[in-house]
Amino acid sequence: MSIFTKCCCGEPEVNSSDENQGWRIFTSKEVLAATHNFSNDNKLGEGGFGSVYWGQLQDGSQIAVKRLKVWTSKAEMEFAVEVEILGRARHKNLLSLRGYCAEGQERLIIYDFMPNLSLLSHLHGQFATDGHLDWRRRMRIALGSAEGIAYLHHYATPHIIHRDVKASNVLLDANFEAHVADFGFAKLIPEGVSHVTTRVKGTLGYLAPEYALWGKVSESCDVYSFGILLFELISSRKPIEKLGSGQKRTIVEWAGPLVYEGKVDELVDPKLKGQFDEAELRRLVYVAAMCAQSSPEKRPTMREVVESLKGEGLFLMPSAENSQEERHSVTLEPVKYGDKLLAEDDDDANDENVAPNQPVNGKIKSTP
């Protein structure tokens, strides 16, 4: 049953059967007090949907509040989808819903605050040079993110396709455990339906070819995006890099030849200074390559990805002695997004859909 339904005045009405599920309805008065009237000093980030603010409730617990910028039918739909999915999906590697507020045209979603912000901030943002992401943490983030997405695909009812898996939507708690966030673009998939065709949503560089080109979305699209995320996590390179003369290169275009030639060490972030586990690296690279294949039929499921990251699955990296034939069987072809899409892509566009706790333009609330 839906967490809330629409009543005649347009405001959500809670279904009583969904009470006591770990979330509650907040009043605007509570949220205003927690965020100091949405003070700029409390602003964590800003995106196309609006802004995210840090707050502290009367009991001392810290929250992140996503506030819609303007009320539109589209924004209302994304608000409803995110609250619906976060209320349904409870997993240690998914961002927890604390509640929501819908008064008049005010639409607020309240989450747990993640002290270490997003993976993006540690790979490419203000913490990129701080050295917090050692190899052990990167492996843990990879597995935690995979388990969160696997829950959406295989254990949630109905199954859920995230549609916007990316570094800014992987949030990190005080122990650097991963929490997958931002479900505004997610799709609920009824039992027995293999895919749906829909308007393309998400972030360029992470989009699977069948989705970017034809709008065909399935769980396999999230698998592709996760493969791109793994390459990004290994290398600290962006999904799309700007080269000289206005040209751009995807991470698959850069990583593909190195995977094909077995030069996996050259994929590793130089900031790690060679401090990584060789066997784990080979496993992570092979899983990334399997996920980022151009053909959706060749990609593993997220359940298989989790097993492989644990060293238990069918898609383990072959040994160095016998790997050439199996490496060459992996088809890594860069997505041809087209000049128009690439021209529209820039750094600001990649931040358009900011996850809770995601700093933008250097603005961040430090933990008190």
C-alpha positions in Angstrom: 0.0 0.0 0.0 1.2 3.5 -0.8 2.6 5.5 2.2 0.4 8.4 1.3 -2.4 9.1 -1.1 -3.5 12.4 -2.6 -6.6 14.0 -1.0 -8.7 16.7 -2.7 -6.7 19.6 -1.5 -3.5 18.1 -3.0 -1.7 17.5 0.2 -0.5 13.9 1.1 -2.7 11.9 3.5 -0.9 9.2 5.5 -2.2 5.6 5.4 -2.6 4.5 8.9 -1.2 1.0 8.1 2.2 2.6 7.4 2.6 4.2 10.8 5.5 3.2 13.1 7.8 2.4 10.2 10.7 4.4 11.5 9.5 7.8 10.1 7.0 10.4 11.0 5.4 13.6 9.7 7.2 16.8 10.7 5.6 20.2 11.1 7.1 23.1 9.3 7.6 24.8 12.7 9.8 21.9 13.8 11.9 22.0 10.7 12.2 25.8 10.8 13.5 25.6 14.4 15.9 22.8 13.4 17.4 24.6 10.5 17.3 28.1 12.0 14.7 29.2 9.5 16.6 27.6 6.6 19.6 29.8 7.4 22.3 30.1 4.7 24.8 29.0 7.3 22.9 25.7 7.5 22.8 25.1 3.7 24.6 22.0 2.6 24.0 22.2 -1.1 21.7 23.4 -3.9 20.5 21.7 -7.0 17.8 21.8 -9.7 15.1 20.6 -7.2 16.0 23.2 -4.5 18.3 23.1 -1.5 19.5 20.8 1.3 20.0 22.1 4.8 21.6 20.7 8.0 19.4 20.7 11.1 19.3 19.6 14.7 16.2 18.4 16.4 15.3 19.1 20.0 16.6 15.7 21.1 20.0 16.6 19.7 19.9 14.3 16.6 21.2 15.8 13.3 19.1 15.8 10.1 19.4 16.8 6.5 16.4 18.5 5.0 15.7 18.6 1.2 13.4 21.6 0.4 11.8 21.8 -2.9 12.5 25.1 -4.6 9.1 25.6 -6.3 5.9 23.7 -6.2 5.1 22.1 -9.6 3.4 18.9 -10.6 6.7 17.5 -11.7 8.4 18.4 -8.4 5.4 17.0 -6.5 5.7 13.7 -8.3 9.4 13.4 -7.6 8.7 14.3 -3.9 6.0 11.6 -3.7 8.2 9.0 -5.4 11.1 9.6 -3.1 9.0 9.5 0.1 7.2 6.4 -1.1 10.4 4.5 -1.9 12.4 5.6 1.2 9.4 4.7 3.4 9.2 1.2 1.8 12.9 0.4 1.5 14.7 0.0 4.8 18.3 -1.3 4.5 21.6 -0.5 6.3 23.0 0.7 3.0 20.1 3.0 2.0 19.7 6.5 3.3 17.0 6.4 6.0 13.9 8.5 5.9 13.2 10.4 9.1 10.0 11.8 7.8 8.5 14.5 5.6 6.5 17.7 5.8 3.8 18.8 3.3 2.0 22.0 4.4 0.5 24.3 1.8 3.1 24.3 -1.0 6.0 23.5 1.2 7.5 20.1 0.5 10.3 18.9 2.8 12.0 15.5 3.1 13.9 14.8 6.3 16.8 12.3 6.3 19.5 11.1 8.6 22.6 13.4 8.4 25.7 11.8 7.0 28.8 13.4 8.6 31.2 12.4 5.9 28.9 13.8 3.1 29.1 12.1 -0.3 31.6 9.9 -2.1 31.8 12.7 -4.7 33.2 15.1 -2.2 36.1 12.6 -1.4 36.8 11.7 -5.0 36.6 15.1 -6.7 35.5 17.7 -4.2 36.9 19.5 -1.2 38.1 16.4 0.6 39.8 14.8 -2.5 43.3 15.6 -1.2 42.7 14.7 2.4 43.5 11.0 1.9 40.4 9.7 3.8 39.7 7.0 1.1 42.3 4.4 1.7 41.9 1.0 -0.1 40.1 -0.7 2.7 37.4 2.1 2.8 37.0 2.0 -1.0 36.4 -1.7 -0.9 33.8 -1.3 1.9 32.1 1.5 0.0 31.9 -0.6 -3.1 30.4 -3.6 -1.3 28.0 -1.4 0.8 26.7 0.4 -2.3 26.3 -2.8 -4.1 24.3 -4.3 -1.2 22.0 -1.3 -1.1 21.2 -1.5 -4.9 20.8 -5.3 -4.7 18.2 -4.8 -2.0 16.3 -2.4 -4.3 16.5 -4.9 -7.3 15.9 -8.2 -5.6 14.3 -7.8 -2.2 12.1 -4.7 -2.2 8.5 -5.3 -3.2 7.9 -4.2 -5.9 11.4 -4.1 -7.2 12.9 -0.6 -7.6 15.2 0.8 -10.3 17.2 3.7 -8.9 18.0 5.3 -12.3 20.6 7.8 -10.9 23.4 5.7 -9.4 26.4 8.0 -9.1 29.1 9.2 -6.7 27.1 12.2 -5.3 24.2 9.8 -4.5 26.4 7.5 -2.3 26.6 9.2 1.1 29.0 8.2 3.9 28.3 8.0 7.6 30.7 8.6 10.4 32.4 5.2 9.8 32.5 5.7 6.0 29.8 3.1 5.5 27.9 3.7 2.2 24.2 4.8 2.0 22.6 5.0 -1.4 20.5 8.1 -1.6 18.2 10.3 -3.8 15.3 8.3 -5.1 13.5 11.1 -7.0 14.0 9.4 -10.4 13.4 5.8 -9.2 10.9 3.5 -10.8 8.8 0.8 -9.2 8.8 -2.3 -11.4 5.8 -4.7 -11.0 6.5 -8.4 -10.7 7.1 -10.1 -14.1 8.0 -6.9 -15.9 11.5 -7.0 -17.4 11.8 -3.4 -18.5 9.9 -0.2 -19.1 10.4 2.6 -21.6 10.5 6.1 -20.2 11.9 9.5 -20.5 15.6 9.5 -19.8 16.6 10.7 -16.4 20.0 10.6 -14.6 23.5 11.9 -15.1 25.6 11.7 -18.3 28.6 9.5 -18.0 26.7 6.9 -15.9 23.8 6.2 -18.3 23.7 2.8 -19.9 23.6 2.9 -23.8 20.1 1.3 -24.1 18.7 3.9 -21.7 20.6 7.0 -23.0 19.7 6.2 -26.6 16.2 4.5 -26.5 14.9 5.2 -23.0 14.7 1.5 -22.2 15.2 1.1 -18.5 15.7 -2.0 -16.4 17.7 -3.1 -13.4 20.6 -3.7 -15.8 20.8 0.1 -16.3 21.7 0.5 -12.6 24.2 -2.3 -13.0 25.9 -0.3 -15.8 25.9 2.9 -13.7 27.4 0.9 -10.8 30.2 -0.3 -13.1 31.1 3.3 -13.9 31.0 4.1 -10.2 33.5 1.3 -9.5 35.9 2.6 -12.1 35.5 6.0 -10.6 36.1 4.7 -7.1 39.2 2.8 -8.2 40.8 5.6 -10.2 39.3 8.9 -8.8 38.7 9.9 -12.4 35.4 11.5 -13.4 32.9 9.6 -15.6 33.4 12.2 -18.3 36.7 14.1 -18.4 37.3 17.3 -20.3 40.4 17.1 -22.6 42.1 19.8 -24.6 40.4 21.5 -27.5 37.0 21.1 -26.0 37.0 17.3 -26.4 35.6 14.9 -23.8 36.4 11.3 -22.9 34.4 8.8 -20.9 35.9 6.7 -18.2 35.2 3.6 -20.2 37.2 5.0 -23.1 40.1 5.5 -20.7 39.8 2.3 -18.7 38.8 -0.1 -21.5 42.2 -0.5 -23.2 43.9 -1.0 -19.8 41.4 -3.7 -18.8 41.9 -5.4 -22.2 45.7 -5.4 -21.8 45.5 -6.5 -18.2 47.2 -3.4 -16.9 44.9 -3.1 -13.9 47.6 -1.4 -11.7 47.5 1.6 -14.0 43.8 2.1 -13.1 44.5 2.8 -9.5 44.3 6.3 -8.0 47.9 7.6 -7.7 47.0 9.1 -4.3 46.9 5.6 -2.9 50.7 5.4 -3.5 50.5 1.7 -4.3 48.8 0.8 -1.0 46.2 -1.7 -2.2 45.5 -5.4 -2.2 46.4 -6.8 -5.7 43.8 -9.6 -5.5 41.0 -7.3 -4.4 41.9 -4.8 -7.2 41.7 -7.5 -9.8 38.3 -8.5 -8.5 37.0 -4.9 -8.3 38.2 -4.1 -11.9 36.7 -7.3 -13.3 33.4 -6.7 -11.6 33.4 -3.1 -12.9 34.2 -4.3 -16.4 31.4 -6.9 -16.3 28.9 -4.3 -15.2 29.9 -1.6 -17.7 29.5 -3.9 -20.8 27.5 -2.3 -23.6 25.2 -5.3 -23.9 22.7 -5.5 -21.0 22.4 -9.2 -21.5 26.0 -9.7 -20.6 25.9 -7.8 -17.4 25.6 -9.6 -14.0 22.8 -8.9 -11.6 23.4 -6.9 -8.5 23.0 -10.0 -6.4 25.9 -11.6 -8.5 27.9 -8.4 -8.1 27.6 -8.6 -4.3 28.7 -12.2 -4.3 31.7 -11.4 -6.5 32.8 -8.5 -4.4 32.7 -10.8 -1.4 34.9 -13.3 -3.4 32.0 -15.8 -3.6 30.5 -15.2 -7.0 30.6 -16.6 -10.6 32.1 -13.4 -12.0 35.5 -13.5 -10.2 38.5 -12.0 -11.9 40.5 -14.8 -13.6 44.0 -15.5 -12.5 46.9 -13.5 -14.0 48.1 -16.6 -15.8 44.8 -17.5 -17.4 43.1 -14.1 -17.7 43.8 -13.0 -21.3 41.0 -15.0 -23.0 38.4 -14.1 -20.4 39.5 -10.4 -20.3 39.0 -10.2 -24.1 35.5 -11.7 -23.8 34.4 -8.6 -21.8 33.1 -6.0 -24.2 33.8 -2.4 -23.0 32.4 -0.1 -25.6 32.1 3.6 -24.7 28.6 5.0 -25.0 28.1 7.4 -28.0 26.1 10.1 -26.3 26.3 12.4 -29.3 27.6 15.9 -29.7 24.5 17.6 -28.5 24.3 15.8 -25.2 28.1 16.1 -24.6 27.8 19.9 -25.3 25.1 20.2 -22.7 27.2 18.3 -20.1 29.3 20.3 -17.8 30.4 20.2 -14.1 27.4 22.1 -13.0 25.0 19.8 -14.8 26.5 16.9 -12.9 25.6 18.6 -9.7 22.1 19.4 -10.7 20.5 16.6 -8.7 22.3 17.1 -5.4 21.8 14.3 -2.8 21.2 15.2 0.8 24.5 16.2 2.6 26.1 16.9 -0.8 28.2 20.2 -0.8 28.1 22.4 -3.8 30.4 25.3 -4.6 32.3 24.7 -1.4 29.3 25.1 0.9 29.2 22.6 3.7 28.0 22.4 7.2 30.6 20.9 9.5 29.5 18.6 12.2 29.2 20.5 15.5 
